């Protein structure tokens, strides 16, 4: 019975319910976000290290 309910749900039904674009920052607000180049570089180096360690 639960499977029948799941079959009726469409992906667009889920996205319309959970994604609310009104919560997104405006372009003006995005301009004020801090620069994260150093953080991005550190993150990428950590990810690359993990990929290399596990052969991914």
Secondary structure, 3 states (H helix, E strand, C coil): CHHHHHHHCCHHHHHHHHCCHHHCCCHHHHHCCCCCHHHHHHHHHHHHHHHHHHCC
